[in-house]
Amino acid sequence: MLSTNKRGGPLKGLRVVELAHVMAGPVGGLLLADMGADVVKVEKLPGGDDTRRTTPPEIQGESASFMILNRNKRGIAVDLKSAEGLALVRRLVLQADIVLENYRPGTMEKLGLGYDTFSEQNPGLVYCKITGFGLTGPYANRAGYDLISQGMSGLMGLTGEGPGRPPVKVGVPVGDVTAGILAATGILAAYIERLRTGLGQFIDTSLLEASLVHTYWPVAMALATGESAGPMGSAHPVAAPYQAFPTGDGWLNIGAMSQATWAGVCKVLELPFMLTDPRFATNGARMANREELVMLISDVLATRPTDAWVTAFEQAGVPAGPVKTMMQVLEDPQTRARDMVVRVDHPVAGEIDALGCPIKFSRGNGVTRQGAPLYGEHTAEVMRELDYADEEILRLSRDKVVHLAQASPEICT
């Protein structure tokens, strides 16, 4: 039985095997681990997760990219091309509640690690697979990356400065991250059903769907009008003013989605004539005269710094906020108050900051905040829980079937 003694949180006791690499799968595993699941990350031997080599940046020689996605997990390193290595992973999966993987379609099946291999022996197993395009349809066997999914989902057709400008991807790998969130959501839904029926099931999601799911409003417009929306910079396709404006020292987002908030904008900017001017009196008129609207607002906003405008709009009840750099976000008091920057202890990098869990529970997460595992850090520990004798663990290590890091003294002797 896999150990969950040090775990707290609402998913305490759940055992997850993460056969995933790079980003989408590890994001899903991270969310489950942060909520208390015992996530055992299986890395290939040799090399491990490719993000271990996604450097710079590094902290004490450890990949920052790997560490940000893999905290609160235990890590083992196994040669998945060897019979004994595959036997170890099968043994691990047979005792697990959940498997999460994001290799190309057919990879796990060829290794004998697909869902069908375990569904009879472990009927309660919830098995989730993330691919580029899903397991059905004409693109099922294509390789997928976040960039490709953003282009094929329409996101890049909506992102950018405006018509005639080059396509622009969202500044973060939104397909990868959202695919991990969808995977965790599907896993928990399937687990809830398992509590009722005792039966697990197979879950299939993709980067394409994870990118497409962000397009609800553009899809609604396209289905209603038969036309595709295009890039509008920071502006909104159905409301104005709802975008970023230059100020005296930076940029400010203003969101006037209603007539009441529009009245507040006019009051703060001391432009009362705009409330009755036929060019700006209604949302439809403001949309039709957006260029003039933006020019008038920008001229006034340029006279004061961003923080002064934020205070003024807040007092008037108008949603507004600065466009911040990443470091400004991490230092923001609201970010800190919401525990979105947390300290974790890494065996090599020491105490480092990481992005916190975005979901809060009234009884607390209670999860040990430990750093990402070293390569093979918990191999011996997990193998012991699977009833491997120390002599066998040492032999498999010598035969390069597994990799041990920070092995206990009795294993090394």
SVG drawing of the C-alpha trace seen along z (x, -y; Angstrom):
<svg xmlns="http://www.w3.org/2000/svg" viewBox="-28 -68 56 77">
<polyline fill="none" stroke="black" stroke-width="0.4" points="0.0,0.0 1.4,-3.4 2.1,-5.7 -0.1,-8.8 0.9,-9.4 2.3,-12.9 -0.6,-14.1 -3.5,-16.3 -6.2,-18.1 -9.5,-16.8 -7.8,-14.2 -5.9,-12.6 -5.7,-8.9 -6.0,-9.1 -3.1,-7.4 -2.1,-8.9 0.4,-7.6 1.6,-10.4 3.1,-9.0 3.4,-12.5 6.0,-14.9 6.6,-18.5 3.4,-20.5 -0.2,-19.4 -0.1,-16.2 2.2,-17.6 -0.2,-20.5 -3.1,-18.1 -0.9,-16.1 0.2,-19.3 -3.4,-20.3 -4.2,-16.8 -1.0,-16.9 -1.8,-20.3 -5.2,-19.1 -3.7,-16.2 -3.3,-13.2 -0.2,-11.1 1.1,-11.7 3.9,-9.4 5.6,-10.8 7.2,-8.1 10.1,-9.5 11.8,-7.7 15.3,-6.4 17.6,-7.8 17.0,-11.5 13.7,-11.9 11.1,-14.6 12.3,-16.9 11.7,-20.0 14.7,-18.9 16.7,-20.2 14.6,-23.2 17.2,-25.7 17.9,-28.5 16.7,-29.5 18.2,-27.4 18.3,-27.5 21.4,-25.8 21.6,-23.9 18.0,-22.7 15.5,-23.5 13.1,-26.2 10.6,-24.9 10.6,-21.4 10.4,-22.6 7.4,-24.9 5.2,-22.1 6.2,-19.1 6.1,-20.1 4.3,-17.9 5.0,-14.9 7.1,-11.8 9.4,-10.9 10.7,-7.5 12.9,-6.9 12.4,-3.7 13.6,-2.2 10.2,-1.8 12.0,0.2 12.9,3.0 10.7,5.9 11.5,5.5 10.9,1.7 7.5,2.2 6.7,4.8 7.4,2.3 5.1,-0.3 2.3,2.2 2.6,3.2 2.4,-0.5 -0.7,-1.1 -2.5,2.0 -2.4,0.3 -3.4,-3.1 -6.7,-5.0 -5.7,-7.2 -3.4,-7.2 -2.6,-10.5 -0.6,-10.4 0.1,-12.6 2.3,-10.7 1.4,-10.4 -1.5,-8.1 -0.6,-4.4 2.6,-4.9 1.3,-3.5 -0.6,-0.8 2.6,0.4 4.3,0.6 1.4,2.6 0.5,-0.4 -2.8,-1.4 -6.2,-1.4 -7.3,1.9 -4.3,3.6 -5.6,2.7 -9.3,2.3 -10.1,5.9 -7.5,6.3 -8.2,2.8 -11.8,2.1 -11.9,-1.1 -9.0,-2.7 -9.6,-6.2 -7.3,-6.6 -6.9,-10.0 -5.1,-10.6 -4.2,-14.0 -3.2,-14.2 -2.8,-16.9 -6.2,-16.4 -8.1,-13.6 -8.3,-9.9 -11.0,-10.2 -11.3,-12.1 -9.0,-12.7 -6.2,-14.4 -6.1,-11.7 -2.6,-10.5 -1.0,-13.9 1.6,-15.3 0.3,-18.4 1.9,-21.3 0.3,-24.3 1.3,-26.6 -0.4,-24.3 -3.5,-24.0 -3.8,-27.8 -3.7,-28.3 -6.1,-25.5 -8.6,-26.4 -9.1,-29.9 -7.3,-31.6 -4.5,-33.0 -7.1,-34.3 -8.6,-36.3 -5.3,-37.5 -3.2,-40.4 -3.3,-44.1 -5.9,-44.1 -6.7,-43.2 -3.7,-42.8 -1.3,-42.3 0.7,-39.0 -1.1,-36.3 -0.1,-36.3 -0.4,-33.5 -1.5,-34.0 1.5,-34.9 1.3,-31.7 0.8,-28.0 -2.9,-28.3 -3.7,-25.0 -1.3,-23.0 -2.3,-24.6 -6.1,-24.3 -5.7,-20.7 -4.2,-19.9 -7.1,-21.6 -9.6,-19.7 -7.8,-16.5 -8.0,-17.1 -11.7,-18.0 -12.5,-14.9 -10.6,-12.7 -12.5,-14.0 -15.8,-13.6 -15.0,-10.0 -13.8,-9.4 -17.1,-10.7 -18.9,-8.2 -16.6,-5.5 -17.6,-6.2 -21.2,-5.4 -20.6,-2.5 -17.1,-1.1 -16.1,-1.4 -13.5,-3.6 -13.3,-4.7 -11.2,-6.1 -11.0,-9.9 -9.8,-11.5 -9.1,-15.3 -6.8,-17.3 -4.8,-20.5 -7.1,-21.4 -10.2,-21.2 -8.4,-22.9 -7.7,-25.9 -11.1,-25.8 -12.9,-25.9 -11.7,-29.5 -13.7,-30.7 -17.3,-30.6 -18.1,-34.2 -16.4,-34.2 -18.2,-30.9 -21.5,-32.4 -21.0,-35.3 -19.9,-33.1 -22.9,-30.8 -25.3,-33.7 -23.9,-35.7 -22.0,-33.3 -19.0,-35.5 -15.6,-35.1 -14.4,-37.7 -10.8,-38.9 -8.1,-40.4 -9.0,-43.5 -5.9,-44.1 -7.2,-44.4 -10.7,-45.6 -13.9,-43.6 -16.1,-42.6 -19.4,-43.5 -18.7,-46.3 -16.9,-49.6 -14.9,-50.9 -13.4,-47.6 -9.7,-47.5 -6.3,-48.8 -5.5,-52.6 -2.2,-54.4 -1.7,-56.5 0.9,-58.9 3.3,-56.1 1.9,-52.8 -1.3,-51.1 -4.7,-50.8 -7.5,-48.3 -11.0,-49.8 -14.1,-47.5 -17.4,-49.4 -19.8,-46.6 -22.9,-48.5 -24.5,-51.9 -23.9,-52.4 -20.2,-51.8 -20.0,-53.9 -21.5,-56.8 -18.8,-56.2 -16.1,-56.4 -17.5,-59.8 -17.6,-61.1 -14.0,-60.1 -12.7,-61.5 -14.7,-64.6 -16.3,-64.2 -20.0,-64.6 -20.9,-65.5 -20.2,-61.9 -23.2,-60.6 -25.6,-62.4 -23.4,-62.7 -25.1,-60.5 -21.8,-59.0 -21.3,-57.6 -24.6,-57.5 -25.3,-53.8 -23.0,-50.8 -23.9,-50.3 -22.9,-53.9 -19.7,-53.6 -18.9,-50.4 -19.5,-52.2 -17.3,-55.2 -14.7,-53.2 -11.7,-55.1 -13.0,-58.5 -13.9,-57.0 -10.5,-55.6 -8.8,-58.9 -10.8,-61.0 -10.3,-58.7 -6.6,-58.2 -6.0,-62.0 -7.4,-62.4 -5.7,-59.2 -2.3,-60.4 -2.5,-63.3 -2.1,-61.2 -0.2,-58.0 -1.8,-54.6 -2.2,-54.2 -4.0,-57.5 -6.5,-56.4 -7.0,-53.0 -7.9,-54.7 -10.3,-57.1 -12.1,-54.4 -12.3,-52.1 -14.0,-54.9 -16.5,-55.3 -17.2,-51.6 -15.8,-51.1 -13.7,-47.9 -10.2,-49.0 -6.7,-47.8 -3.1,-48.2 -1.3,-46.1 1.5,-44.6 4.7,-42.8 5.2,-39.3 7.4,-40.5 4.9,-43.2 2.2,-40.5 4.3,-38.3 4.9,-41.2 1.3,-42.3 -0.3,-42.2 -3.4,-40.5 -1.3,-37.8 0.4,-37.3 -2.8,-37.4 -4.3,-34.6 -1.2,-32.4 -0.5,-32.4 3.2,-32.6 4.3,-29.9 7.7,-28.7 8.7,-25.1 11.7,-23.2 13.8,-21.6 16.7,-19.2 19.2,-21.0 17.7,-24.5 16.8,-25.0 13.7,-27.2 12.3,-28.6 9.1,-30.4 6.5,-28.7 3.0,-29.5 0.4,-28.5 -2.8,-26.4 -5.6,-28.5 -8.3,-26.6 -9.0,-27.4 -10.8,-25.1 -12.4,-26.1 -10.7,-23.4 -7.4,-24.1 -5.4,-22.1 -3.0,-20.6 -0.6,-19.5 3.1,-19.3 4.8,-21.9 7.7,-20.0 9.7,-20.9 9.8,-18.9 11.5,-15.5 15.1,-15.0 15.6,-12.5 14.7,-9.1 14.5,-10.6 11.7,-8.3 12.4,-5.2 13.6,-3.1 10.8,-4.4 8.0,-3.6 9.6,-0.2 9.6,0.8 5.9,-0.1 5.4,2.3 7.1,5.0 10.5,5.0 13.3,6.3 16.3,4.0 18.5,6.5 16.3,6.5 16.1,2.7 19.9,2.6 20.1,5.1 17.7,3.3 19.6,0.1 22.9,1.8 21.2,3.2 20.0,-0.4 16.4,0.6 15.8,-2.0 17.6,-5.1 18.1,-5.8 18.8,-9.3 19.5,-10.0 19.2,-6.3 18.9,-5.2 22.2,-3.8 20.9,-0.2 20.2,-0.3 23.7,-1.7 25.6,0.9"/>
</svg>
